[in-house]
Amino acid sequence: MIVSVAMITTVTGKYQVTVPAKIASEHGIKAGSRLDWEKTDKPDVIVVKVLPDRATLADSLHGAGRKYLKPG
């Protein structure tokens, strides 16, 4: 479900955008966070997803291959 909240930002001359503080804190966005930008079939709609940080990815993979180990 997409909830629309009106928060307007401005793109700078270097194509940078500031994420509003409320959205950043609610979604765990901090300095160094990676965002995945996706085009849609609508020319005025862009989908942005917050990617997990590398530490979270590493933790999720910890021990994932154990089921493939041979006994002994």
Biopython code that builds the backbone (N, CA, C, O; Angstrom):
import numpy as np
from Bio.PDB.StructureBuilder import StructureBuilder

atoms = [
    (1, "MET", "N", (0.839, -1.178, 0.000)),
    (1, "MET", "CA", (0.000, 0.000, 0.000)),
    (1, "MET", "C", (0.881, 1.237, 0.000)),
    (1, "MET", "O", (1.810, 1.335, 0.802)),
    (2, "ILE", "N", (0.608, 2.167, -0.873)),
    (2, "ILE", "CA", (1.369, 3.403, -0.960)),
    (2, "ILE", "C", (0.577, 4.508, -0.284)),
    (2, "ILE", "O", (-0.577, 4.764, -0.625)),
    (3, "VAL", "N", (1.213, 5.156, 0.676)),
    (3, "VAL", "CA", (0.584, 6.269, 1.366)),
    (3, "VAL", "C", (1.203, 7.548, 0.840)),
    (3, "VAL", "O", (2.423, 7.710, 0.872)),
    (4, "SER", "N", (0.390, 8.437, 0.365)),
    (4, "SER", "CA", (0.893, 9.685, -0.203)),
    (4, "SER", "C", (0.996, 10.756, 0.871)),
    (4, "SER", "O", (0.012, 11.086, 1.534)),
    (5, "VAL", "N", (2.183, 11.285, 1.034)),
    (5, "VAL", "CA", (2.425, 12.367, 1.977)),
    (5, "VAL", "C", (3.083, 13.490, 1.198)),
    (5, "VAL", "O", (4.108, 13.273, 0.552)),
    (6, "ALA", "N", (2.521, 14.669, 1.246)),
    (6, "ALA", "CA", (3.053, 15.791, 0.475)),
    (6, "ALA", "C", (4.280, 16.379, 1.157)),
    (6, "ALA", "O", (4.162, 17.086, 2.158)),
    (7, "MET", "N", (5.436, 16.092, 0.624)),
    (7, "MET", "CA", (6.702, 16.679, 1.071)),
    (7, "MET", "C", (7.472, 17.022, -0.184)),
    (7, "MET", "O", (7.904, 16.132, -0.917)),
    (8, "ILE", "N", (7.644, 18.274, -0.429)),
    (8, "ILE", "CA", (8.278, 18.723, -1.662)),
    (8, "ILE", "C", (9.739, 19.057, -1.406)),
    (8, "ILE", "O", (10.065, 19.760, -0.449)),
    (9, "THR", "N", (10.615, 18.551, -2.264)),
    (9, "THR", "CA", (12.034, 18.876, -2.203)),
    (9, "THR", "C", (12.450, 19.445, -3.555)),
    (9, "THR", "O", (11.692, 19.387, -4.523)),
    (10, "THR", "N", (13.648, 19.990, -3.612)),
    (10, "THR", "CA", (14.155, 20.595, -4.839)),
    (10, "THR", "C", (15.432, 19.890, -5.261)),
    (10, "THR", "O", (16.285, 19.585, -4.428)),
    (11, "VAL", "N", (15.562, 19.634, -6.536)),
    (11, "VAL", "CA", (16.774, 19.024, -7.084)),
    (11, "VAL", "C", (17.795, 20.142, -7.281)),
    (11, "VAL", "O", (17.469, 21.187, -7.844)),
    (12, "THR", "N", (19.029, 19.926, -6.820)),
    (12, "THR", "CA", (20.079, 20.938, -6.955)),
    (12, "THR", "C", (20.682, 20.895, -8.352)),
    (12, "THR", "O", (20.336, 20.036, -9.163)),
    (13, "GLY", "N", (21.577, 21.820, -8.623)),
    (13, "GLY", "CA", (22.270, 21.865, -9.903)),
    (13, "GLY", "C", (23.115, 20.634, -10.162)),
    (13, "GLY", "O", (23.443, 20.345, -11.313)),
    (14, "LYS", "N", (23.477, 19.897, -9.109)),
    (14, "LYS", "CA", (24.252, 18.662, -9.242)),
    (14, "LYS", "C", (23.342, 17.431, -9.189)),
    (14, "LYS", "O", (23.818, 16.317, -8.974)),
    (15, "TYR", "N", (22.043, 17.631, -9.383)),
    (15, "TYR", "CA", (21.038, 16.562, -9.360)),
    (15, "TYR", "C", (20.969, 15.850, -8.018)),
    (15, "TYR", "O", (20.719, 14.646, -7.970)),
    (16, "GLN", "N", (21.186, 16.572, -6.937)),
    (16, "GLN", "CA", (21.084, 15.997, -5.603)),
    (16, "GLN", "C", (19.741, 16.369, -4.998)),
    (16, "GLN", "O", (19.191, 17.435, -5.274)),
    (17, "VAL", "N", (19.218, 15.466, -4.161)),
    (17, "VAL", "CA", (17.938, 15.686, -3.499)),
    (17, "VAL", "C", (18.123, 15.440, -2.011)),
    (17, "VAL", "O", (18.814, 14.500, -1.618)),
    (18, "THR", "N", (17.518, 16.269, -1.188)),
    (18, "THR", "CA", (17.539, 16.064, 0.251)),
    (18, "THR", "C", (16.309, 15.256, 0.649)),
    (18, "THR", "O", (15.187, 15.610, 0.286)),
    (19, "VAL", "N", (16.515, 14.180, 1.389)),
    (19, "VAL", "CA", (15.400, 13.379, 1.882)),
    (19, "VAL", "C", (14.850, 14.085, 3.118)),
    (19, "VAL", "O", (15.612, 14.386, 4.036)),
    (20, "PRO", "N", (13.553, 14.355, 3.162)),
    (20, "PRO", "CA", (12.982, 15.002, 4.333)),
    (20, "PRO", "C", (13.278, 14.205, 5.609)),
    (20, "PRO", "O", (13.228, 12.975, 5.605)),
    (21, "ALA", "N", (13.581, 14.907, 6.684)),
    (21, "ALA", "CA", (14.004, 14.273, 7.940)),
    (21, "ALA", "C", (12.992, 13.256, 8.450)),
    (21, "ALA", "O", (13.383, 12.192, 8.930)),
    (22, "LYS", "N", (11.712, 13.559, 8.356)),
    (22, "LYS", "CA", (10.693, 12.634, 8.851)),
    (22, "LYS", "C", (10.728, 11.317, 8.084)),
    (22, "LYS", "O", (10.649, 10.245, 8.684)),
    (23, "ILE", "N", (10.846, 11.392, 6.765)),
    (23, "ILE", "CA", (10.913, 10.179, 5.945)),
    (23, "ILE", "C", (12.206, 9.422, 6.227)),
    (23, "ILE", "O", (12.194, 8.197, 6.345)),
    (24, "ALA", "N", (13.322, 10.146, 6.335)),
    (24, "ALA", "CA", (14.609, 9.501, 6.606)),
    (24, "ALA", "C", (14.581, 8.741, 7.930)),
    (24, "ALA", "O", (15.031, 7.597, 7.993)),
    (25, "SER", "N", (14.067, 9.353, 8.971)),
    (25, "SER", "CA", (14.048, 8.685, 10.278)),
    (25, "SER", "C", (13.082, 7.506, 10.295)),
    (25, "SER", "O", (13.374, 6.484, 10.916)),
    (26, "GLU", "N", (11.941, 7.628, 9.627)),
    (26, "GLU", "CA", (10.958, 6.532, 9.605)),
    (26, "GLU", "C", (11.462, 5.320, 8.830)),
    (26, "GLU", "O", (11.055, 4.193, 9.112)),
    (27, "HIS", "N", (12.343, 5.539, 7.856)),
    (27, "HIS", "CA", (12.820, 4.442, 7.021)),
    (27, "HIS", "C", (14.282, 4.076, 7.276)),
    (27, "HIS", "O", (14.863, 3.290, 6.528)),
    (28, "GLY", "N", (14.872, 4.636, 8.315)),
    (28, "GLY", "CA", (16.244, 4.286, 8.677)),
    (28, "GLY", "C", (17.290, 4.783, 7.698)),
    (28, "GLY", "O", (18.368, 4.198, 7.590)),
    (29, "ILE", "N", (16.984, 5.857, 6.982)),
    (29, "ILE", "CA", (17.937, 6.413, 6.025)),
    (29, "ILE", "C", (18.902, 7.317, 6.768)),
    (29, "ILE", "O", (18.489, 8.218, 7.497)),
    (30, "LYS", "N", (20.193, 7.070, 6.579)),
    (30, "LYS", "CA", (21.222, 7.905, 7.215)),
    (30, "LYS", "C", (22.346, 8.118, 6.208)),
    (30, "LYS", "O", (22.308, 7.573, 5.105)),
    (31, "ALA", "N", (23.324, 8.894, 6.579)),
    (31, "ALA", "CA", (24.455, 9.143, 5.685)),
    (31, "ALA", "C", (25.054, 7.802, 5.259)),
    (31, "ALA", "O", (25.336, 6.952, 6.103)),
    (32, "GLY", "N", (25.245, 7.616, 3.983)),
    (32, "GLY", "CA", (25.794, 6.373, 3.451)),
    (32, "GLY", "C", (24.739, 5.360, 3.031)),
    (32, "GLY", "O", (25.078, 4.348, 2.417)),
    (33, "SER", "N", (23.475, 5.601, 3.345)),
    (33, "SER", "CA", (22.417, 4.680, 2.917)),
    (33, "SER", "C", (22.354, 4.647, 1.400)),
    (33, "SER", "O", (22.625, 5.642, 0.729)),
    (34, "ARG", "N", (21.992, 3.485, 0.875)),
    (34, "ARG", "CA", (21.886, 3.339, -0.579)),
    (34, "ARG", "C", (20.408, 3.276, -0.963)),
    (34, "ARG", "O", (19.617, 2.575, -0.332)),
    (35, "LEU", "N", (20.054, 4.021, -2.008)),
    (35, "LEU", "CA", (18.686, 4.060, -2.498)),
    (35, "LEU", "C", (18.652, 3.524, -3.921)),
    (35, "LEU", "O", (19.521, 3.844, -4.732)),
    (36, "ASP", "N", (17.656, 2.715, -4.222)),
    (36, "ASP", "CA", (17.479, 2.143, -5.550)),
    (36, "ASP", "C", (16.345, 2.899, -6.239)),
    (36, "ASP", "O", (15.199, 2.843, -5.792)),
    (37, "TRP", "N", (16.662, 3.606, -7.327)),
    (37, "TRP", "CA", (15.701, 4.411, -8.062)),
    (37, "TRP", "C", (15.216, 3.606, -9.264)),
    (37, "TRP", "O", (16.024, 3.089, -10.035)),
    (38, "GLU", "N", (13.893, 3.500, -9.425)),
    (38, "GLU", "CA", (13.333, 2.743, -10.539)),
    (38, "GLU", "C", (12.348, 3.600, -11.324)),
    (38, "GLU", "O", (11.499, 4.285, -10.755)),
    (39, "LYS", "N", (12.486, 3.543, -12.644)),
    (39, "LYS", "CA", (11.520, 4.202, -13.507)),
    (39, "LYS", "C", (10.240, 3.372, -13.519)),
    (39, "LYS", "O", (10.267, 2.165, -13.279)),
    (40, "THR", "N", (9.129, 4.028, -13.798)),
    (40, "THR", "CA", (7.863, 3.333, -13.969)),
    (40, "THR", "C", (7.341, 3.653, -15.360)),
    (40, "THR", "O", (7.959, 4.408, -16.109)),
    (41, "ASP", "N", (6.202, 3.073, -15.696)),
    (41, "ASP", "CA", (5.621, 3.367, -17.003)),
    (41, "ASP", "C", (4.986, 4.751, -17.056)),
    (41, "ASP", "O", (4.596, 5.219, -18.126)),
    (42, "LYS", "N", (4.883, 5.403, -15.907)),
    (42, "LYS", "CA", (4.359, 6.767, -15.858)),
    (42, "LYS", "C", (5.541, 7.742, -15.828)),
    (42, "LYS", "O", (6.424, 7.596, -14.982)),
    (43, "PRO", "N", (5.581, 8.722, -16.720)),
    (43, "PRO", "CA", (6.743, 9.610, -16.797)),
    (43, "PRO", "C", (6.955, 10.498, -15.567)),
    (43, "PRO", "O", (8.053, 11.017, -15.367)),
    (44, "ASP", "N", (5.930, 10.677, -14.753)),
    (44, "ASP", "CA", (6.071, 11.541, -13.579)),
    (44, "ASP", "C", (6.144, 10.758, -12.270)),
    (44, "ASP", "O", (5.996, 11.344, -11.198)),
    (45, "VAL", "N", (6.370, 9.437, -12.336)),
    (45, "VAL", "CA", (6.439, 8.600, -11.139)),
    (45, "VAL", "C", (7.760, 7.846, -11.114)),
    (45, "VAL", "O", (8.127, 7.183, -12.084)),
    (46, "ILE", "N", (8.473, 7.954, -9.992)),
    (46, "ILE", "CA", (9.725, 7.228, -9.751)),
    (46, "ILE", "C", (9.565, 6.489, -8.427)),
    (46, "ILE", "O", (9.060, 7.057, -7.458)),
    (47, "VAL", "N", (9.984, 5.244, -8.379)),
    (47, "VAL", "CA", (9.919, 4.459, -7.145)),
    (47, "VAL", "C", (11.318, 4.419, -6.540)),
    (47, "VAL", "O", (12.290, 4.114, -7.231)),
    (48, "VAL", "N", (11.417, 4.726, -5.250)),
    (48, "VAL", "CA", (12.706, 4.698, -4.552)),
    (48, "VAL", "C", (12.621, 3.662, -3.436)),
    (48, "VAL", "O", (11.708, 3.704, -2.611)),
    (49, "LYS", "N", (13.573, 2.734, -3.413)),
    (49, "LYS", "CA", (13.631, 1.712, -2.366)),
    (49, "LYS", "C", (14.910, 1.889, -1.565)),
    (49, "LYS", "O", (15.971, 2.158, -2.127)),
    (50, "VAL", "N", (14.808, 1.738, -0.264)),
    (50, "VAL", "CA", (15.976, 1.807, 0.617)),
    (50, "VAL", "C", (16.599, 0.414, 0.635)),
    (50, "VAL", "O", (15.942, -0.559, 1.005)),
    (51, "LEU", "N", (17.860, 0.322, 0.236)),
    (51, "LEU", "CA", (18.564, -0.956, 0.237)),
    (51, "LEU", "C", (19.163, -1.208, 1.617)),
    (51, "LEU", "O", (19.585, -0.268, 2.291)),
    (52, "PRO", "N", (19.202, -2.476, 2.042)),
    (52, "PRO", "CA", (19.817, -2.774, 3.340)),
    (52, "PRO", "C", (21.305, -2.446, 3.314)),
    (52, "PRO", "O", (21.960, -2.569, 2.279)),
    (53, "ASP", "N", (21.830, -2.029, 4.457)),
    (53, "ASP", "CA", (23.262, -1.722, 4.505)),
    (53, "ASP", "C", (24.052, -3.031, 4.450)),
    (53, "ASP", "O", (23.492, -4.113, 4.625)),
    (54, "ARG", "N", (25.320, -2.920, 4.212)),
    (54, "ARG", "CA", (26.157, -4.111, 4.003)),
    (54, "ARG", "C", (26.260, -4.976, 5.248)),
    (54, "ARG", "O", (26.363, -6.198, 5.139)),
    (55, "ALA", "N", (26.235, -4.371, 6.424)),
    (55, "ALA", "CA", (26.299, -5.154, 7.664)),
    (55, "ALA", "C", (25.049, -6.019, 7.803)),
    (55, "ALA", "O", (25.142, -7.176, 8.212)),
    (56, "THR", "N", (23.889, -5.476, 7.469)),
    (56, "THR", "CA", (22.640, -6.236, 7.530)),
    (56, "THR", "C", (22.665, -7.376, 6.520)),
    (56, "THR", "O", (22.230, -8.486, 6.826)),
    (57, "LEU", "N", (23.168, -7.109, 5.325)),
    (57, "LEU", "CA", (23.281, -8.164, 4.324)),
    (57, "LEU", "C", (24.204, -9.276, 4.795)),
    (57, "LEU", "O", (23.889, -10.456, 4.643)),
    (58, "ALA", "N", (25.337, -8.903, 5.364)),
    (58, "ALA", "CA", (26.295, -9.898, 5.848)),
    (58, "ALA", "C", (25.681, -10.738, 6.964)),
    (58, "ALA", "O", (25.854, -11.957, 6.987)),
    (59, "ASP", "N", (24.967, -10.099, 7.886)),
    (59, "ASP", "CA", (24.318, -10.836, 8.977)),
    (59, "ASP", "C", (23.278, -11.814, 8.442)),
    (59, "ASP", "O", (23.142, -12.924, 8.957)),
    (60, "SER", "N", (22.546, -11.404, 7.412)),
    (60, "SER", "CA", (21.509, -12.282, 6.871)),
    (60, "SER", "C", (22.108, -13.500, 6.167)),
    (60, "SER", "O", (21.451, -14.536, 6.066)),
    (61, "LEU", "N", (23.340, -13.390, 5.683)),
    (61, "LEU", "CA", (23.985, -14.508, 5.003)),
    (61, "LEU", "C", (24.773, -15.414, 5.940)),
    (61, "LEU", "O", (25.173, -16.510, 5.547)),
    (62, "HIS", "N", (25.001, -14.975, 7.163)),
    (62, "HIS", "CA", (25.807, -15.743, 8.116)),
    (62, "HIS", "C", (25.206, -17.130, 8.332)),
    (62, "HIS", "O", (24.067, -17.250, 8.785)),
    (63, "GLY", "N", (25.942, -18.147, 8.020)),
    (63, "GLY", "CA", (25.520, -19.527, 8.220)),
    (63, "GLY", "C", (24.605, -20.061, 7.136)),
    (63, "GLY", "O", (24.123, -21.188, 7.250)),
    (64, "ALA", "N", (24.351, -19.296, 6.096)),
    (64, "ALA", "CA", (23.406, -19.720, 5.059)),
    (64, "ALA", "C", (23.870, -20.971, 4.308)),
    (64, "ALA", "O", (23.032, -21.716, 3.800)),
    (65, "GLY", "N", (25.161, -21.218, 4.225)),
    (65, "GLY", "CA", (25.656, -22.370, 3.477)),
    (65, "GLY", "C", (25.823, -23.636, 4.295)),
    (65, "GLY", "O", (26.211, -24.675, 3.759)),
    (66, "ARG", "N", (25.539, -23.564, 5.574)),
    (66, "ARG", "CA", (25.752, -24.737, 6.444)),
    (66, "ARG", "C", (24.967, -25.972, 6.002)),
    (66, "ARG", "O", (25.430, -27.100, 6.168)),
    (67, "LYS", "N", (23.781, -25.754, 5.443)),
    (67, "LYS", "CA", (22.976, -26.912, 5.049)),
    (67, "LYS", "C", (23.616, -27.684, 3.899)),
    (67, "LYS", "O", (23.225, -28.819, 3.626)),
    (68, "TYR", "N", (24.593, -27.086, 3.222)),
    (68, "TYR", "CA", (25.256, -27.763, 2.104)),
    (68, "TYR", "C", (26.545, -28.462, 2.520)),
    (68, "TYR", "O", (27.168, -29.131, 1.696)),
    (69, "LEU", "N", (26.956, -28.324, 3.765)),
    (69, "LEU", "CA", (28.173, -28.981, 4.243)),
    (69, "LEU", "C", (27.915, -30.477, 4.434)),
    (69, "LEU", "O", (26.834, -30.899, 4.845)),
    (70, "LYS", "N", (28.937, -31.249, 4.123)),
    (70, "LYS", "CA", (28.843, -32.686, 4.352)),
    (70, "LYS", "C", (29.224, -32.979, 5.794)),
    (70, "LYS", "O", (30.107, -32.313, 6.333)),
    (71, "PRO", "N", (28.597, -33.939, 6.428)),
    (71, "PRO", "CA", (28.951, -34.282, 7.809)),
    (71, "PRO", "C", (30.421, -34.693, 7.918)),
    (71, "PRO", "O", (30.964, -35.394, 7.064)),
    (72, "GLY", "N", (31.036, -34.227, 9.002)),
    (72, "GLY", "CA", (32.416, -34.600, 9.255)),
    (72, "GLY", "C", (33.316, -33.656, 8.640)),
    (72, "GLY", "O", (34.534, -33.805, 8.744)),
]
sb = StructureBuilder()
sb.init_structure("model")
sb.init_model(0)
sb.init_chain("A")
sb.init_seg("    ")
for serial, (resi, resn, name, xyz) in enumerate(atoms, 1):
    if name == "N":
        sb.init_residue(resn, " ", resi, " ")
    sb.init_atom(name, np.array(xyz, "f"), 0.0, 1.0, " ", f" {name:<3s}", serial, name[0])
structure = sb.get_structure()
